[in-house]
Amino acid sequence: EGQESCSRLAVPPFAKELHVEMVCSPTYSAAGRYDRILYKHFETPRLVQEGDIICIPTYGCADFLEENSDKFLRWPELYFKVRKILGMVEGEQSEGYLVDTQNTSLYLVGSTNSAVPSSPAYGSHELWSSLSPAGLSDVVKQLCSALRPHLNSSGTALSGAGSILLSGPSGSGKLTAVKVACSCLNLHLFKVDCVSLCGDSSGATEEKVQVAFTRAQQYHPCVLLLKDIEVLGRDRDGLGEDSRVIATLRQLLLDTDPAVSRPILVIGTTCKPRAVPTDVQTAFLHEVKIEAPSEEHRRLMLGALTASLPLGKEVSLSKLARRTAGFVLGDLCALLSHSSRAACARIQALSFPGGLSEEVERDFCTAGFPVLEEDFSVALDQLHDAHSQAAGAPKVGSWS
């Protein structure tokens, strides 16, 4: 007491040169020109070490949009790996270096493959950016448990492709769960809609499937997500099976070539598991099913979805969870969308019976408005009418 701390932190030296490689990712082109974005990032001094993975967000960067292709994400995170650092003094050794554009020459020296840290997209909702999403955390754990052993290249018993058949109702959160699992395991995600793989002939479809697997290999470590996998292996009229495509897909899923040091990880999703050809289904090593969420899970989902939404004091999420029996995540998102519209219509009718100008309406929406119990009732009635037209629609009970 009364004495100064004895600990001392040395100021890291500035680097003379920084050599970085672009990390290959399915969300952007490794062949793009990212010099200006990299330069802007290091206008602020950054502490780096060899082997570091640098994440640079692109949100709001017009330069990036000029170089970006429509087939990639609008605002992805760019990843670079530090390959080499040279100090100001020859032979100088330091655990880390400060890098900025005033003292350091930056060099982008090619591309490489690497795992990447998870990074929530700019402005993403809490439910979509969480590593333990409400109502889906158990599914995420199952996916991670099935994939993690295949990330260990030394495990010869698991030298083949790690594969999971993920089934669940439409809108149940299959894609969300896969994205979160990839974030937990620091994996890239290459999503392919299987409808886009269906060609005019068996040979054309077979070639597209093989190309998808080859591209996923280029982004390793990566999960290849085959969305709506039940459409693969069906003939053109959808009634019979295409044995040639099924055989190719099965071979790719069961490939145990010891020469492949980095096996591909595959997740096939479907909302119609019975429509998946048997030979395709049995080629997956694991099966994970997303069931309709329980009342408690629906309450947790509603809590996460409404976290930033002003609710009336009389709104009870527990009662709302009971009244939405059979609803999945997508239905709950639709419920909030419909209830917000009902609240907007209610306030406009009460306070602005003559209508709103475009400018006033924009300010009104920006200011926000509370969603009341009656707005949820209107939204539930609308969804109930829509669901009642479909087979197996969830029944909507009373508030009591």
Buried (B, 14 or more C-beta within 10 A) or exposed (E): EEEEEEEEEEEBBBBBBBBBBBBBBBBBBBEBEBEEBBEEBBEEBBEBEBEBBBBBBBEEBEBBEEBBEEEBEEBBBBBBBBBEBBBEEEEEEBEBBBBBBEBBEBBBEEBBBBBBEBBBBEEEBBBBBBEEBBBBBBBBBBBBEBBEEBBEEEEEEBBBBBBBBBBBBEBBBBBBBBBBBBBBBBBBBBBBEBEEBBBEEBEEBBBBBBEBBEBBBBBBBBBBBBBBBBBBBBEEEEEEBBEBBBBBBBEBBBBEEEEBEEBBBBBBBBBEBEBBBEBBBBBBBBBBEBEBBEEEBBBBBBBBBBEEBEBEEEBBBEBBBBBBBBBBBBBBBBBBEBBBBBBBEBBBEEEEEEEBEEEEBEEBEEEEBEBBBBBBBBBBEBBBEEBEEEEEBBEBEEEE
